[in-house]
Amino acid sequence: MEAKAHLRNARIAPRKVQIVFDLIRNQPVDVAMAILKSTPKAACEPLEKLLKSAAANAENNHGMNRDSLYVAECFVTPGPTMKRIRPRAQGRAYRVLKRTSHMTIVLKEKE
Protein backbone atom coordinates (compact mmCIF):
# COMPACT_ATOMS: atom_id res chain seq x y z
CA MET A 1 0.00 0.00 0.00
CA GLU A 2 1.20 3.49 -0.77
CA ALA A 3 -0.21 6.98 -0.58
CA LYS A 4 0.79 9.77 -2.94
CA ALA A 5 0.52 13.53 -3.10
CA HIS A 6 1.45 15.75 -6.06
CA LEU A 7 2.17 19.45 -6.35
CA ARG A 8 2.20 20.72 -9.91
CA ASN A 9 3.59 23.96 -11.37
CA ALA A 10 5.18 25.22 -8.13
CA ARG A 11 7.13 28.42 -8.82
CA ILE A 12 10.49 27.19 -7.54
CA ALA A 13 13.39 25.71 -9.46
CA PRO A 14 13.68 21.90 -9.31
CA ARG A 15 17.32 21.93 -8.20
CA LYS A 16 16.37 23.91 -5.07
CA VAL A 17 13.65 21.38 -4.23
CA GLN A 18 15.95 18.40 -4.81
CA ILE A 19 18.28 19.53 -2.01
CA VAL A 20 15.45 19.37 0.54
CA PHE A 21 14.05 16.09 -0.83
CA ASP A 22 17.44 14.46 -0.24
CA LEU A 23 17.13 15.38 3.46
CA ILE A 24 13.74 13.70 4.03
CA ARG A 25 14.00 10.61 1.80
CA ASN A 26 13.50 7.31 3.77
CA GLN A 27 12.64 9.20 6.99
CA PRO A 28 9.53 8.60 9.14
CA VAL A 29 6.82 11.20 8.60
CA ASP A 30 7.30 12.83 12.02
CA VAL A 31 11.07 13.16 11.51
CA ALA A 32 10.59 14.47 7.95
CA MET A 33 8.14 17.09 9.22
CA ALA A 34 10.62 18.20 11.90
CA ILE A 35 13.38 18.46 9.28
CA LEU A 36 11.16 20.60 7.03
CA LYS A 37 10.21 22.90 9.91
CA SER A 38 13.82 23.48 10.95
CA THR A 39 15.49 23.82 7.53
CA PRO A 40 15.81 27.42 6.26
CA LYS A 41 15.10 26.77 2.57
CA ALA A 42 12.41 28.29 0.35
CA ALA A 43 11.25 24.84 -0.76
CA CYS A 44 10.37 23.73 2.78
CA GLU A 45 7.04 25.55 3.02
CA PRO A 46 5.33 23.92 0.00
CA LEU A 47 6.94 20.56 0.81
CA GLU A 48 5.56 20.69 4.34
CA LYS A 49 2.04 21.16 2.97
CA LEU A 50 2.65 18.35 0.46
CA LEU A 51 3.83 15.97 3.19
CA LYS A 52 0.76 16.77 5.32
CA SER A 53 -1.44 16.09 2.31
CA ALA A 54 0.23 12.73 1.62
CA ALA A 55 -0.16 11.73 5.28
CA ALA A 56 -3.85 12.71 5.22
CA ASN A 57 -4.33 10.71 2.01
CA ALA A 58 -2.73 7.68 3.67
CA GLU A 59 -4.97 7.91 6.73
CA ASN A 60 -8.29 8.81 5.11
CA ASN A 61 -8.16 7.09 1.72
CA HIS A 62 -6.09 3.98 2.49
CA GLY A 63 -6.65 3.47 6.24
CA MET A 64 -2.93 3.43 7.05
CA ASN A 65 -1.48 4.04 10.52
CA ARG A 66 0.19 7.47 10.67
CA ASP A 67 2.80 6.32 13.20
CA SER A 68 4.24 3.67 10.84
CA LEU A 69 4.44 5.87 7.72
CA TYR A 70 7.73 6.82 6.10
CA VAL A 71 8.77 8.74 2.98
CA ALA A 72 9.38 5.90 0.51
CA GLU A 73 9.87 8.05 -2.59
CA CYS A 74 10.13 11.76 -3.23
CA PHE A 75 11.10 13.27 -6.53
CA VAL A 76 10.85 16.49 -8.49
CA THR A 77 10.62 17.00 -12.23
CA PRO A 78 10.83 20.28 -14.14
CA GLY A 79 7.54 21.89 -15.08
CA PRO A 80 6.93 24.48 -17.78
CA THR A 81 9.43 27.34 -17.86
CA MET A 82 8.12 30.89 -18.08
CA LYS A 83 10.24 33.11 -20.30
CA ARG A 84 10.50 36.75 -19.34
CA ILE A 85 12.47 39.71 -20.68
CA ARG A 86 14.86 41.83 -18.62
CA PRO A 87 15.77 45.22 -20.11
CA ARG A 88 19.50 45.84 -20.42
CA ALA A 89 21.72 48.71 -21.52
CA GLN A 90 21.58 50.21 -25.02
CA GLY A 91 18.18 48.78 -25.91
CA ARG A 92 19.15 45.14 -25.46
CA ALA A 93 17.08 42.53 -23.66
CA TYR A 94 18.15 39.47 -21.69
CA ARG A 95 15.93 36.45 -21.25
CA VAL A 96 15.02 35.40 -17.72
CA LEU A 97 13.86 31.80 -17.23
CA LYS A 98 11.39 31.38 -14.38
CA ARG A 99 11.44 27.66 -13.68
CA THR A 100 8.61 25.61 -12.19
CA SER A 101 8.52 22.18 -10.55
CA HIS A 102 6.28 19.14 -10.30
CA MET A 103 6.80 17.52 -6.87
CA THR A 104 5.67 14.07 -5.74
CA ILE A 105 5.82 12.38 -2.33
CA VAL A 106 5.03 8.68 -1.84
CA LEU A 107 4.44 7.32 1.68
CA LYS A 108 4.46 3.64 2.66
CA GLU A 109 3.89 1.74 5.89
CA LYS A 110 6.74 -0.06 7.63
CA GLU A 111 6.20 -3.79 7.98
HUHU-V322008 format. One record per residue. RES is the residue in three letters. PHI is phi as a letter, one per 40 degrees, with the letter a starting at -180 (NA if undefined). Layout:
# HUHU-V322008
RES|PHI, RES|PHI
This chain:
# HUHU-V322008
MET|NA, GLU|a, ALA|b, LYS|b, ALA|a, HIS|b, LEU|b, ARG|b, ASN|f, ALA|c, ARG|c, ILE|a, ALA|c, PRO|c, ARG|c, LYS|c, VAL|c, GLN|c, ILE|c, VAL|c, PHE|c, ASP|c, LEU|c, ILE|b, ARG|c, ASN|g, GLN|b, PRO|c, VAL|c, ASP|c, VAL|c, ALA|c, MET|c, ALA|c, ILE|c, LEU|c, LYS|c, SER|b, THR|c, PRO|c, LYS|b, ALA|c, ALA|c, CYS|c, GLU|c, PRO|c, LEU|c, GLU|c, LYS|c, LEU|c, LEU|c, LYS|c, SER|c, ALA|c, ALA|c, ALA|c, ASN|c, ALA|c, GLU|c, ASN|c, ASN|c, HIS|b, GLY|g, MET|c, ASN|c, ARG|c, ASP|c, SER|b, LEU|c, TYR|a, VAL|c, ALA|c, GLU|b, CYS|a, PHE|a, VAL|b, THR|b, PRO|c, GLY|c, PRO|c, THR|b, MET|c, LYS|b, ARG|b, ILE|b, ARG|b, PRO|c, ARG|b, ALA|c, GLN|f, GLY|g, ARG|c, ALA|b, TYR|b, ARG|c, VAL|b, LEU|b, LYS|c, ARG|c, THR|b, SER|b, HIS|b, MET|b, THR|b, ILE|b, VAL|b, LEU|b, LYS|b, GLU|c, LYS|c, GLU|c
